[in-house]
């Protein structure tokens, strides 16, 4: 069983990662508006990866794979 402090730390890290993903998506949308295609693609990809990381941290594990 996990320690409650460790569980809270993972929750906080997941929330910080979620806000970082939102920031990356915002930068990507801003770059699209300024027609900087490569920069927009980069920030949208970073946002997607950060969002997936945040969700994976919160997803319960059912067993060993």
N, C-alpha and C positions, 0 to 999 in steps of 0.2 A: 504494500500500500504506500502511496506517495505521501510525503510530508505536506501538510497544508501550506507551509511557507513556499515550498517549491512550486506547488500548484498555482498559488497566487502570482508568483514571479513569472510563470509561463503565461498566465492570463494577461499580465501587464505587458509582457513582451509581444504577445499577439495583438493587443490593442495598439501598441506603438507601431508595429508592422502594418496594421490596417491603416493607420493615419499616414504612414509613409507611402503606402500604395495609393491612397487618395491624392496625396501631393504629386506623385509621379503621373497619375492620370490627368491631373490639372495641368501640369507642365506639358504633357502630350497634347492635350486639347488646345492649349495656348499656341504651341508650335504649329499645329494644323492651321490655326487661324492666321498665322504669320507665313504660311506656306513654306515652312522648313520641314520638308518631308522626312528626311533622314533623322532629324532630331525628334520629330513626332513619333516615328516608329520606335526609336530607342526608348523614349519615356513611356510609351504605351506598353512595350514589352516588359520594361522594369516594373511597371504598375501591375501587370498581370502576374508576374512571378512573385511579387511581394504579396499580392492578394491570395495566391495559392498557398504561400508559406503561412500566412496568418490563419487560413482555414485548416490547413493540415495540423497546425499546432493545437487547435481546439477540437479536432475530430477525435472522438474516443477510439481507443485501440481495443479490438475484440479478441485478439490472440496473436501469437507469433507466426509470422509468415516465412 
